Amino acid sequence: MMAQDPKTDLELFRARQKARNRALGFVLLALVVLFFAITIVKMGLHSSGQM
């Protein structure tokens, strides 16, 4: 088995890191949107006297 070029290893590491960061960013964005939606719904229910 031939050893890989260190530069290739670093590029692969950066690519995996970038993909992980994008996935984590998407999850965080989804949580922000979810919390915002819950807050808006709760404010709407509170102002209409249903709560």
N, C-alpha and C positions, 0 to 999 in steps of 0.2 A: 504494500500500500504506500502510495507516495504522499509525502507531507504537503499540505496545502500552503499556498502563499499566505503569509501573515496579513497582507493587505486584503486578500479575499476574505479571510476570517473576520477582519474588522468590518468589511462591507456587509457581510452576512449578519453580523451582530447588530450593526446599525439599522439594517432593514427590519430585523425582528423587533428591535427596540422601537422603531418608528411605528410599526403595526400595533404593538402593544399600547403605545401612547395614544394612538388614534382610537383604539377600542375603549380605553379608559376615559378619554375625552368624551366619547359618545355616551358612555354610561353616566358620566357626571352631568352632561347636558340633559339627558333624559330625566335624571332626578330633579334638576332645577325646574324643568318644565312641569313635572308631576307635582312638585311642591307648590309651584305658582298656581296651577290649576286647582289644587285642593284649597288653597287660600282664597281664590276668587269665588269658588263655590260656597265655601263657608261664609264669606262676607255677604254673598247674595242671600243665603238662607237666613243669616242673622238680621239683615236689613228688612226682609219680608216678614219677619216675626215667626218663622217656622221653627226656630231653634229654641 
